[in-house]
Amino acid sequence: MKKPTIVFIHGAFVTRASFEPLMGYFKDRGFEVLAPAWPFHDQPVAKLRERSEAGLGKLGLEDLTEYYANFIKALPEKPIIIGHSFGGLLTQLMMDRGLGLAGIAINSGGAKGVVSAAYPTTARSIFGILSKPWRKTFMMSLKEFKYAFVNTLGKAEQERAYREHVVPETTRIFFQGAVAPFASNSPFKVDFNNGRRGPLLMIAGEVDRIVPASLVRKNYSLYNQRSGAVTDYKEFQGRSHWIIAQPGWEEVADFIDLWLKKQLPAYEG
């Protein structure tokens, strides 16, 4: 049987290039892989750094949700969805809408019900954004990126990752996240009792700072395990937020592959 398509959803401050290791891994195993860039992110990193797109600062989570929902609905069949960071949150939202055959949310931003500000390393990682509410876009400094994303890497690897991947980002999604606990209609809202969705795997990195493992565990704990839908959790030791590209990413890919075979046995082979 033909294997399903995998849609990769990248996170904030980076482009779809961040998923190149995992995309190559699954393509070699017979999956068709797609990685649509976020709006205003579909340019080379150097060009995006030169000048932010005019509309970037208006981009909110509701826009990203509709963008990816429309992209997935246009596919001939339901895909597997793999997202990282804010892309992990988008994966949760896509699965809640019934759009994914299966979902893997890696180091996922927290859905409504998770108070990100309660996690000190998260608060420190995004302080530069929230402390300047008049800014519509934000470019992480190398120092900020080292702390939040690549704290386990050597200096040369940190600098290379920053040079090759980091781009300006909309600040709106972070302010939306900050007020999510107080907004009944927040775009961060997920139905944790939805038993009709496909299986969801939530992955965390033990030493991630911007999305600590404790935040991912809290998000995971909100899902009703008696709903009828599968929700699993896996934590990788010694992994930072750069879990999808740092040395050892193959172990993460292998685990996802085995989990998919268990959840979707018809596609094994």
C-alpha positions in Angstrom: 0.0 0.0 0.0 1.2 3.5 -0.9 2.5 5.4 2.1 0.7 8.6 3.1 2.1 12.0 2.6 3.8 13.8 5.5 3.2 17.5 5.9 5.9 19.2 8.0 5.1 22.4 9.8 8.1 24.5 10.9 8.2 26.8 13.9 8.8 30.4 14.6 12.1 32.2 13.9 13.1 29.6 11.3 12.1 28.3 7.8 11.1 25.0 6.4 14.9 24.3 6.0 15.0 23.4 9.7 13.2 20.2 8.8 15.6 19.0 6.0 17.1 16.2 8.1 13.7 14.6 8.9 12.3 15.3 5.5 15.2 13.4 3.9 14.8 10.6 6.4 11.2 10.0 5.6 11.5 10.6 1.9 14.2 7.8 1.8 11.6 5.5 3.4 9.0 6.0 0.7 6.9 8.9 2.0 6.0 11.9 0.0 7.1 14.9 2.0 5.7 18.4 1.9 6.9 21.4 3.9 4.9 24.6 3.1 6.5 27.6 4.5 4.7 30.0 6.8 3.3 33.1 5.1 6.1 35.6 4.6 8.8 32.9 5.2 9.1 31.5 1.7 12.4 33.1 0.8 16.1 32.3 1.4 17.2 33.2 5.0 19.6 35.9 3.8 16.8 37.7 1.9 14.3 37.4 4.8 16.9 39.0 7.1 17.5 41.9 4.8 14.0 43.2 5.1 10.9 41.7 6.8 7.9 41.3 4.6 5.4 44.1 5.2 2.6 41.7 6.4 4.7 39.7 8.7 3.9 41.7 11.8 0.1 41.2 11.3 0.5 37.4 11.1 -1.4 35.7 14.0 -2.0 32.1 15.0 -5.5 32.2 13.5 -4.0 33.1 10.1 -1.5 30.2 10.4 -4.2 27.8 11.4 -6.4 28.6 8.4 -3.4 28.6 6.1 -2.4 25.1 7.0 -5.9 23.8 7.3 -6.6 25.0 3.7 -3.4 23.5 2.5 -4.1 20.1 4.0 -7.8 20.1 2.9 -6.6 20.5 -0.7 -4.6 17.3 -0.6 -6.2 14.2 -2.0 -5.9 12.2 1.3 -5.3 13.0 4.9 -1.6 13.3 5.6 0.6 12.6 8.6 1.4 15.9 10.2 4.8 16.6 11.9 5.3 20.0 13.5 8.0 21.6 15.6 7.6 24.3 18.3 4.8 26.6 17.1 4.5 24.0 14.3 3.8 21.5 17.0 0.9 23.6 18.3 -0.4 23.9 14.8 -0.2 20.1 14.6 -2.4 19.9 17.7 -4.8 22.3 16.1 -4.9 20.4 12.8 -5.4 17.1 14.6 -8.3 18.6 16.6 -9.9 19.6 13.3 -9.7 16.0 12.1 -7.3 16.9 9.3 -4.4 14.5 10.1 -4.1 10.7 9.8 -1.7 11.0 12.7 0.2 13.9 14.3 3.6 14.3 15.8 4.1 17.5 17.9 7.8 18.0 18.6 8.7 20.4 21.4 5.3 21.9 20.9 4.2 25.3 22.0 1.5 25.0 24.6 -2.2 25.0 23.9 -4.7 27.0 25.9 -4.6 25.6 29.4 -0.8 25.7 29.6 0.5 29.0 31.1 3.9 29.4 29.4 4.8 32.3 31.7 4.9 29.9 34.6 8.1 28.3 33.2 11.1 30.4 34.0 13.2 29.4 31.0 10.3 30.1 28.6 9.8 33.5 30.1 13.5 34.3 29.8 13.6 33.0 26.2 10.8 35.3 25.0 11.4 38.3 27.4 12.9 40.3 24.5 9.7 40.0 22.6 7.1 40.7 25.4 9.1 43.5 26.8 8.7 45.6 23.6 5.0 45.4 22.8 5.3 48.2 20.1 7.5 45.9 17.9 5.6 44.0 15.3 8.5 41.8 14.3 11.5 40.5 16.2 14.9 39.1 15.2 16.5 36.9 17.8 20.1 37.8 18.6 22.8 35.1 18.5 22.9 35.2 22.3 19.1 34.8 22.6 19.2 31.9 20.1 22.0 30.2 21.9 20.1 30.3 25.2 16.6 29.4 23.9 17.3 27.0 21.0 20.7 25.4 20.9 22.0 25.4 24.5 23.5 21.9 24.1 25.5 22.6 20.9 29.1 23.7 20.6 29.9 27.3 19.8 30.6 26.6 16.1 27.4 24.6 15.7 25.4 27.3 17.4 26.8 30.0 15.2 26.2 27.9 12.0 22.6 27.1 13.0 21.9 30.8 13.7 23.5 31.9 10.4 21.7 29.3 8.3 18.2 29.3 9.9 17.2 32.2 12.0 14.9 34.9 10.5 12.7 37.7 11.8 9.3 36.7 13.2 5.9 38.1 14.0 5.5 39.1 17.6 1.7 38.8 17.5 1.7 35.0 18.1 3.6 35.4 21.3 1.3 38.1 22.6 -1.7 35.9 21.7 -0.1 33.1 23.7 0.5 35.4 26.7 -3.2 36.3 26.9 -4.6 32.8 25.9 -5.4 31.8 29.5 -7.7 34.8 29.8 -9.4 34.6 26.4 -12.3 32.3 25.9 -12.1 32.4 22.1 -8.3 32.1 22.0 -6.9 30.6 18.7 -4.7 28.4 21.1 -7.8 26.5 22.2 -7.8 22.7 21.6 -10.6 20.2 22.5 -8.7 17.8 24.8 -11.8 15.5 24.9 -12.0 15.0 21.1 -12.0 11.3 20.7 -12.6 11.4 16.9 -9.1 12.6 15.9 -6.2 10.5 14.8 -3.4 9.4 17.1 -1.1 12.2 18.5 2.5 11.8 19.7 4.0 14.6 21.8 7.8 14.7 21.9 9.9 16.8 24.4 13.6 17.5 24.8 14.9 17.1 28.3 16.9 20.3 28.3 14.8 22.5 26.0 14.6 26.0 27.4 12.0 27.8 25.3 9.6 24.9 25.5 10.8 22.9 28.5 9.8 19.2 28.9 7.7 20.1 31.9 5.6 22.4 29.7 5.1 19.6 27.1 4.2 17.1 29.8 1.6 19.6 31.2 0.1 20.0 27.7 0.1 16.2 27.3 -1.6 15.7 30.7 -4.6 17.9 29.5 -5.6 15.3 26.9 -8.4 12.9 28.1 -6.9 9.5 27.8 -10.4 8.0 28.0 -11.6 9.9 25.0 -11.0 7.1 22.6 -8.1 9.0 20.8 -4.5 7.9 21.3 -2.2 10.5 22.8 1.4 9.4 23.6 4.4 11.2 25.2 8.1 10.7 24.6 11.0 12.6 26.2 14.5 12.5 24.7 17.4 13.0 27.2 20.0 15.7 26.6 18.0 17.3 23.7 17.5 21.0 23.3 14.8 22.9 21.2 17.0 22.1 18.2 16.0 18.4 18.6 15.0 18.1 14.9 18.5 19.0 13.6 21.0 18.7 16.4 23.4 15.7 16.4 21.3 12.6 17.3 18.2 13.7 15.4 18.2 10.2 13.8 17.1 8.7 17.1 14.1 11.0 17.1 13.3 10.1 13.5 13.6 6.4 14.2 11.2 6.7 17.2 8.7 8.5 15.1 8.9 5.9 12.3 8.3 3.0 14.8 5.4 4.9 16.4 3.8 5.5 13.0 4.2 1.8 12.1 2.4 0.9 15.4 -0.4 3.4 14.9 -0.8 2.9 11.1 0.1 -0.7 10.5 -1.5 -0.7 7.0 1.4 1.5 5.9 4.3 -0.5 7.3 6.8 -1.7 4.8 
